[in-house]
């Protein structure tokens, strides 16, 4: 059973920094992608940053230059370094992963790596609040 457990959320002032971590366990194979998503109240869940199995990284335009995603080689941990935080970054942040089976890879081709619909494993979320 795959488990993703986030930590590191909190409250900061605008311009501050936070580091989110995700401890992953239970994968039977190497996930195709691991990612961070976020969801603010009343808004849809949106992709923040994705790192693929080959190391390819994708960022949402809104976080480019401010956030950095990384993982360990064993896919046991995923990190999101966030700097120059803004009030609009306030949201619940979720760690997610998608498996490497054929159906998952086909979904990625159709919907792209930033679409939450392709991810089959999710953490419970951690809250980030940025005050102005």
C-alpha positions as CSV (number, residue, x, y, z in Angstrom):
1,X,0.0,0.0,0.0
2,X,1.4,3.3,-1.1
3,X,1.6,6.0,1.6
4,X,2.5,9.7,1.1
5,X,2.9,11.8,4.2
6,X,3.5,15.5,3.9
7,X,5.1,17.8,6.5
8,X,6.6,21.3,6.8
9,X,3.6,23.5,6.3
10,X,3.0,26.5,8.4
11,X,2.4,30.3,8.5
12,X,4.8,32.8,7.2
13,X,4.8,36.4,6.1
14,X,5.0,37.4,2.5
15,X,8.6,37.1,1.3
16,X,9.4,34.3,3.6
17,X,10.3,30.7,2.9
18,X,9.1,27.2,3.7
19,X,10.2,23.7,3.0
20,X,7.7,21.0,2.4
21,X,8.6,17.3,2.6
22,X,6.8,14.2,1.5
23,X,7.8,10.7,2.9
24,X,6.8,8.0,0.4
25,X,6.6,4.3,1.0
26,X,5.0,1.2,-0.5
27,X,5.7,1.6,-4.1
28,X,6.1,-1.7,-5.9
29,X,7.8,-0.1,-8.8
30,X,9.3,3.3,-9.7
31,X,6.5,5.9,-10.0
32,X,6.4,7.7,-13.3
33,X,6.0,11.2,-11.7
34,X,5.9,12.7,-8.3
35,X,4.4,16.1,-7.8
36,X,3.1,18.8,-5.6
37,X,-0.4,20.2,-6.0
38,X,-2.2,22.8,-4.1
39,X,-5.8,23.8,-3.5
40,X,-7.1,27.0,-2.1
41,X,-10.6,27.3,-0.6
42,X,-13.2,27.6,-3.4
43,X,-10.6,26.8,-6.1
44,X,-9.7,23.8,-8.1
45,X,-6.6,21.7,-7.3
46,X,-3.7,22.9,-9.4
47,X,-0.3,21.5,-10.2
48,X,2.7,23.3,-8.6
49,X,5.7,21.3,-9.6
50,X,6.3,17.8,-11.1
51,X,9.4,15.7,-11.3
52,X,9.4,12.8,-13.7
53,X,11.2,9.5,-13.4
54,X,13.9,10.7,-15.8
55,X,14.4,13.9,-13.8
56,X,12.4,16.2,-16.1
57,X,10.9,19.0,-14.0
58,X,7.8,21.1,-14.8
59,X,6.7,24.1,-12.8
60,X,3.5,26.2,-12.8
61,X,4.2,29.6,-14.3
62,X,3.1,31.2,-11.0
63,X,6.0,29.6,-9.0
64,X,8.8,29.5,-11.5
65,X,11.9,31.0,-10.0
66,X,10.6,30.8,-6.5
67,X,9.9,27.1,-5.9
68,X,12.2,24.1,-6.3
69,X,11.2,20.5,-6.4
70,X,13.5,17.6,-5.7
71,X,13.5,14.0,-4.8
72,X,15.9,11.3,-3.7
73,X,17.0,8.6,-6.1
74,X,15.0,5.9,-4.3
75,X,11.8,7.9,-4.6
76,X,11.4,7.7,-0.9
77,X,11.1,11.5,-0.4
78,X,9.9,14.5,-2.3
79,X,10.7,18.1,-1.3
80,X,9.4,21.5,-2.3
81,X,11.6,24.5,-1.4
82,X,9.4,27.6,-1.5
83,X,10.9,31.1,-1.3
84,X,9.6,34.7,-1.8
85,X,6.2,33.4,-0.8
86,X,3.1,35.5,-1.6
87,X,-0.3,35.6,-0.1
88,X,-1.7,33.9,-3.2
89,X,0.4,30.9,-2.4
90,X,-1.8,30.2,0.5
91,X,-3.4,26.7,0.1
92,X,-3.4,23.2,1.2
93,X,-0.4,21.5,-0.5
94,X,-0.5,17.8,-1.5
95,X,2.1,15.3,-2.5
96,X,1.1,13.0,-5.3
97,X,2.5,10.2,-7.4
98,X,1.5,8.3,-10.5
99,X,2.4,4.7,-11.2
100,X,4.3,3.5,-14.2
101,X,1.8,1.1,-15.7
102,X,0.7,1.4,-19.3
103,X,-2.7,3.0,-18.4
104,X,-1.0,5.7,-16.3
105,X,1.5,6.5,-19.1
106,X,-1.3,6.8,-21.6
107,X,-3.2,9.2,-19.3
108,X,-0.1,11.3,-19.0
109,X,0.2,11.5,-22.8
110,X,-3.4,12.7,-23.0
111,X,-3.7,15.0,-20.0
112,X,-0.2,16.0,-19.2
113,X,1.8,15.8,-16.0
114,X,0.2,18.8,-14.3
115,X,-3.4,17.4,-14.4
116,X,-4.4,16.0,-11.0
117,X,-6.7,13.4,-12.7
118,X,-3.7,11.3,-13.7
119,X,-2.4,10.8,-10.2
120,X,-3.4,7.7,-8.3
121,X,-1.7,8.3,-5.0
122,X,-2.2,11.3,-2.7
123,X,-1.1,12.5,0.7
124,X,-3.4,14.1,3.2
125,X,-2.1,17.6,2.6
126,X,-0.3,20.3,4.6
127,X,-1.5,23.8,5.0
128,X,0.6,26.8,3.9
129,X,-0.6,30.3,4.9
130,X,1.2,33.4,3.7
131,X,0.2,36.7,5.3
132,X,0.7,40.1,3.8
